[in-house]
Amino acid sequence: MQENDAKPKTIAEKLSTLLRFPTVEVSLVIGNDPSPVSEMEGPAFSRVRQAVERVWPGALTLPALMEDATDACHYSAFIVPGA
């Protein structure tokens, strides 16, 4: 999947192409671009890893995919330079 494939406008256009019902119209009412991918080796993930290690020694800290509309796009600028 290319980065632009996850943008709301691209998804709406793809749905319009795939749906072949003349009575169905696809339109984008509102949508946000996905948040940037978080780095596992950066300082932000390192802080999470250290906090987990203090509470649960020996536990593995792994990234997770959250499939919800969250406010993450507002916080990424604090962690990802240039976001």
For each residue, the residues with C-beta under 8 A, 3 or more apart:
1: 5 6
2: 5
3: 6
4: 7 10
5: 1 2 10 11 14
6: 1 3 10 11 33 34
7: 4 10 11 31 33 34
8: 11 12 28 31 32 33
9: 12 13 28 31
10: 4 5 6 7 13 14
11: 5 6 7 8 14 15 31
12: 8 9 15 16 26 27 28 31
13: 9 10 16 17
14: 5 10 11 17 18
15: 11 12 18 19 26
16: 12 13 19 26
17: 13 14
18: 14 15
19: 15 16 24 26
20:
21: 24
22:
23:
24: 19 21
25:
26: 12 15 16 19
27: 12
28: 8 9 12 31
29:
30:
31: 7 8 9 11 12 28
32: 8 69 73
33: 6 7 8 73
34: 6 7 73
35: 38 70 72 73 76
36: 76 80 83
37:
38: 35 42 44 45 63 79 80
39: 42 44 45 80
40: 45 63
41: 45 46
42: 38 39 45 46 79
43: 46 47
44: 38 39 47 48 79
45: 38 39 40 41 42 48 49 61 63
46: 41 42 43 49 50
47: 43 44 50 51
48: 44 45 51 52 61
49: 45 46 52 53 61
50: 46 47 53 54
51: 47 48 54 55
52: 48 49 55 56 59 61
53: 49 50 56 57 58 59 61
54: 50 51 57
55: 51 52 59
56: 52 53 59
57: 53 54
58: 53
59: 52 53 55 56
60:
61: 45 48 49 52 53
62:
63: 38 40 45
64:
65:
66: 70 72
67:
68:
69: 32
70: 35 66 73
71: 74 75
72: 35 66 75 76
73: 32 33 34 35 70 76
74: 71 77
75: 71 72 78 79
76: 35 36 72 73 79 80 83
77: 74 80 83
78: 75
79: 38 42 44 75 76 83
80: 36 38 39 76 77 83
81:
82:
83: 36 76 77 79 80
